[in-house]
Amino acid sequence: MNNRNNGSDYESLRLDREGQAEAFDAIGNRYDEAFPHKEGQVSAGEWLIRSLPAGSRVLDLGCGTGVPTARQMADAGFEVMGIDLSGGMVKLARQNVTGATFHQLDLADLRPGGPRDLGQFDAVAAFFSLLMLPRAEIPLALLTVRHLLAPGGLFVLSMVEADVDDFAIPFLGNTIRVSGYLREDLQKVVETAGFEIVEESSYTYAPAVGDVPPEEQIFLCCRVRG
């Protein structure tokens, strides 16, 4: 699989987003209340800040409320754009991070030949956003990220370690569908998409609410290979 057939491969999928954005519209600011400590996410963001030249263009993919990543990148002086499927989250992000630009968009819209072209970025961050996709779509999403990156661009992502595919779970009073991989399988999927994993870390995280169980979070700091 390569970048050139990414768009056509998307056409063979039935993209099912039913209920996903609506759940996060309903959750709103309660997401940050449930996940108040984001050490792994902040640390991966700090790796980007150390690794990027001044004025770099950064995309926050699945930006949520804009906190902490879009704010962290904007405070570092980068040109920041965020996208999210949830209009409610985009509205909050615009309020929380006035120094960035936010759009309500689906990552699939940004595929090669897709309906939207945002140009290229020096870095893309995807914290807990790819897990909202079925496994069949995640390799295509990764190739879309690679398409969005300038040569040698950087990519940071996080997933929850779990062997599940499009699995419905209760989440902050709503239902969402999530996918995950075991650690070695996630590494393989990311490397197959053309990324070199530069740094890796993991955190056992216990959310601050009762209906979300503890989880093992994996963070990968990557560079476009070749």
N, C-alpha and C positions, 0 to 999 in steps of 0.2 A: 504494500500500500504506500502511496506517496501523495504529496500535496496536490498533484495535478488531478487526481481522481476523487479528491475529497468532496467536492461539490456534488458530483454525480452519485457518489455513494450515499450522501445525505438524502438524495431523491428516492432511494430505495427503502428508506426508513419511514415508519409512521411515527411522527413526533408527537408524543402524548404528554402534554403539560397540564392536563386537567387537574385543577385544585391546587397546584403547586404555588403559583403566584398568590392566589386567594388566601392560602394559609398564612403566608408571610405578610400580606396586607393586614390580616387580622392580628398577627402577633406584634407587629410594629416595634415600639421601644422595649417591649418585654423581652425581646431577644437579647439585648445588651444586659438587661437585668438578670437573665438566666445564665449568661456567660460573662461575668464581670471581669474575670482574670484571663487574659489572652496572651500569656507569656510566650507561647510558641509562635503565635502569629506576629507579635511585636518583634521577636527575635529574628524571624525570617525577613521581616520588613527592614530591620537594621542591616541584615546582610545585603539587601538590595541597595540601601543607602550607601554603604561602604563600597559597593562594587560598581556603582554607576557614576558617570561624569555629571557635573553640574548641568542643570537644565534638561535632563533626560525626560523623555515622554513615557509615561507609565499608565497602563490600563489596569484598573481594579475590576476584575471579572466576578460578578456576583457581589457587588459592593455592599449590599445590605444597607445599614444605617450610615455608612461611611466611616464608622469608628471600629477599629483604630486605623485601618490601613490607608484609606484615602487621605485622612487627616495627617497621618504620619508622613506620607509621601509629599503632600502639599507643604507641610511644615519644613520639609527638607529642601524645598525650592524646586521640586520637579513640576513638570506640566502633567497634571493628573486628569484622567478621564475615568469615570466609573459607569458600569452598566449593570442592570438588574432586571429580572423578569417582573418583579413586583413593583407596581407603580407606587404603592405605599412606602416601600423602602427607598425608592428614588426620591420621593418627596422629603423623607427624613434626612437622607444624605445631603440634599441641597441645603437644608437648614443647618446641618451639623458642620459642613465643610464648604464654606463659601469660596474658597480658593481653588475649587475643582469644578469640572463639568460632568454632569450625570445625564444618562439617557435610559429610558425604559426599552430594553432590547433583549432579544434572545441571542445567545452566542451563535446559534445556527444561522442567524441573519448575516453574520460576519464571515461565513465560509467563503472560499474562493468562488467567485461568480454569484455570490449571494446578493440579496437586495440592498445591503448597506456596506459602505466602504468608509472606514474610519482612518485609513492610512496605516502606517507602520509605527510600532512602538519599540522603545529600547528595552522595556521590561513589561511583563504581564504577571499579575498576582491573581491566583484563584484559590482563595481560602474557603474550603467547605462548600464550594459551588458545584464542582464536577460530581460530587456525590448525589446531587439532585437528578442526575441523568441515569437512564438504564445503561447497563454495561455495553450493550451493542453500540451505543452512541459515544461512549467515552473516548475510544481511539480516534474517532472523527473529530471530537472536540479538541483533543490534543493536537491534531494536525492543523486545525483551524488556528489554535494558539500559535503554532509554529509559523503559519502563514502570516499572522499579524506581527511577528517579531522581525526586526531588522537583523541582518547577519551578525552573529555573535550575541544576539539578544539573550536576556536573562528571564527565567521563569521560576516563580515560587508557587508551590501548591501545598494544600493539606487535604487529607482525607481521614476518615475514621476507619481504623483497621477492623474490617468485618467481612465475612464471606457471604455477601448478600447481593441480590440483583433486583432493583425496582421493588423493594420490599416496603410495605406500608407499616408505618410506626406512628404511635401517638406522640405529639410534640407540642408542648405548651398549649394544650387544650384543642389542638387541631390534628389533622392527619396529613402526613407527608410521605412520599415514597423516596427511598434512598438506596444507593448502591455502594458497595465497598469491595476492597480486596484485602487479602492477606499481604503482609509487607513485601515479600519477594515477588508476588504477582503484580503489585502496584509498580515496583521498580521496573519490572519487565515491560509493562505497558508503556511507561513513560520513556524508557530507553528505545523501544521499538518505534516510537513516534519521532525519534531523532534528537533526543535530549541527552546530555551528559549530566549525571547527578553529581554535583560538586560537594554538597553537604547534606546530611540527613540527621534528623532528630525526632524524638517522640516524647509524648507527655501523657501521663494518665490523668484524665481530667474528670472531676466530679462537678457537674453543673449545680447552680444554686437553687434548683427547684426539684420537687419530688418526682415529677413524671418523666424526667429525662435521666436515664441511668448513666453511671460512669462510663467513660469511653477512652480508648487508646487512640490518640491523635498522632498522625505521621506527617511530618513536614519535610519537603524535599526542595532544596535550592539547586536550580539547574541552569545549564547554558545550552544554547542551540549548538548541536554537534556539527563540526565541519564548517 
